[in-house]
């Protein structure tokens, strides 16, 4: 088995163990044997990987998106993990999201104005501005999800 296969199977195993084998079976509708094959490194299971819908279901229930993070790492992408888990993304809809976006942008501009007042942006000021930028990204993702849900 190549290194890529081992890498993905290792992260698949971490995902299954995070959720628990019994819960993984219930969430995916797969048997314990099938779940085990997805992360087995034996030659006969070398070409077997967990389907993406099963990965998505398990990552929704897990404490960390193990497989998604592994795939991102392979492409040199850095993910920011937000432990905030919402039970219902539909609260408020697009209108509320646009208002939240405006508020976050105003906060970013306020941070920028304070930071640049002396002509130098310090490391702490940059971190605060970065935090506001990340908050804006989260709101934009919420907007995207709400728009996709309304379109479906």
C-alpha positions in Angstrom: 0.0 0.0 0.0 1.3 3.4 -0.9 1.9 6.2 1.7 -1.2 8.1 0.6 -3.4 5.1 1.2 -1.9 4.5 4.7 -2.2 8.2 5.6 -5.9 8.2 4.6 -6.7 4.9 6.3 -5.0 6.1 9.5 -7.2 9.2 9.6 -10.3 7.2 8.8 -9.5 4.9 11.7 -9.1 8.0 14.0 -12.5 9.2 12.8 -14.2 5.9 13.5 -12.6 5.6 16.9 -13.5 9.2 17.7 -17.2 8.5 17.1 -17.1 4.8 18.3 -17.5 1.7 16.1 -21.1 1.1 17.1 -22.1 4.7 16.5 -20.2 4.7 13.2 -22.2 1.6 12.1 -25.5 3.3 13.1 -24.6 6.6 11.4 -23.4 5.0 8.1 -25.7 1.9 7.9 -22.5 -0.2 7.5 -21.5 -3.3 9.4 -18.6 -3.4 11.8 -16.7 -5.6 9.3 -17.3 -3.0 6.5 -16.2 -0.1 8.7 -13.1 -2.1 9.7 -12.2 -2.7 6.1 -12.2 1.0 5.4 -9.2 1.5 7.6 -7.6 -1.9 7.3 -4.1 -1.9 5.8 -4.2 -5.6 4.8 -3.5 -6.1 1.1 -7.0 -7.4 0.3 -8.5 -4.0 1.5 -5.9 -1.8 0.0 -8.3 -0.2 -2.6 -11.2 0.2 -0.1 -11.9 3.6 1.3 -14.8 5.1 3.1 -17.4 6.8 0.9 -17.6 10.6 1.2 -21.2 10.5 2.5 -20.2 8.2 5.3 -17.2 10.5 6.1 -19.5 13.5 6.3 -21.9 11.7 8.6 -19.2 10.6 10.9 -17.4 14.0 11.0 -20.7 15.6 11.9 -20.8 13.4 15.0 -17.1 13.5 15.8 -15.1 15.9 17.9 -12.7 16.7 15.0 -12.9 16.4 11.2 -10.1 13.9 10.9 -10.5 12.9 7.2 -11.2 16.4 6.0 -8.2 17.8 7.8 -6.1 15.0 6.3 -7.3 15.8 2.8 -6.6 19.5 3.3 -3.1 18.7 4.6 -2.4 16.7 1.5 -3.2 19.8 -0.7 -1.2 22.2 1.6 -4.4 23.8 2.9 -4.7 25.0 6.4 -8.0 24.6 8.1 -9.2 26.6 11.1 -11.2 24.3 13.4 -14.1 26.0 15.2 -15.3 24.0 18.1 -18.6 25.9 18.0 -21.2 23.3 17.0 -24.6 24.6 16.1 -27.6 22.4 16.4 -29.6 24.4 13.8 -28.0 26.5 11.1 -31.3 27.9 10.0 -31.7 30.5 12.7 -32.4 33.9 11.1 -31.6 33.0 7.6 -29.8 35.3 5.0 -31.2 38.6 6.4 -29.8 37.9 9.8 -26.5 36.8 8.3 -26.2 40.0 6.3 -26.8 42.1 9.4 -24.2 40.0 11.3 -21.7 40.5 8.3 -22.2 44.3 8.5 -21.7 44.3 12.3 -18.5 42.2 11.9 -17.2 44.4 9.2 -17.8 47.5 11.3 -15.9 45.8 14.2 -13.0 45.0 11.8 -12.9 48.6 10.7 -12.9 49.8 14.3 -10.0 47.5 15.1 -8.2 48.8 12.0 -8.8 52.4 12.9 -7.5 51.9 16.4 -4.5 49.9 15.3 -3.4 52.3 12.6 -3.8 55.4 14.7 -0.2 55.5 15.7 1.0 54.5 12.2 2.1 51.0 13.4 0.1 47.8 13.6 1.5 45.7 16.5 1.4 41.9 16.7 -1.5 42.1 19.2 -3.4 44.5 17.0 -2.9 42.2 14.0 -4.1 39.2 16.0 -7.3 41.1 16.9 -7.9 42.1 13.3 -7.2 38.5 12.2 -9.8 37.3 14.7 -12.4 39.7 13.2 -11.5 38.6 9.7 -12.0 35.0 10.7 -15.4 35.9 12.2 -16.3 37.5 8.9 -15.4 34.3 7.1 -17.7 32.3 9.4 -20.6 34.7 8.7 -19.9 34.4 4.9 -20.0 30.6 5.2 -23.3 30.9 7.0 -24.6 33.1 4.2 -23.5 30.5 1.6 -25.1 27.7 3.4 -28.4 29.5 3.8 -28.4 30.5 0.2 -27.7 26.9 -0.9 -30.5 25.7 1.4 -33.0 28.2 -0.1 -32.0 27.2 -3.6 -32.5 23.5 -3.0 
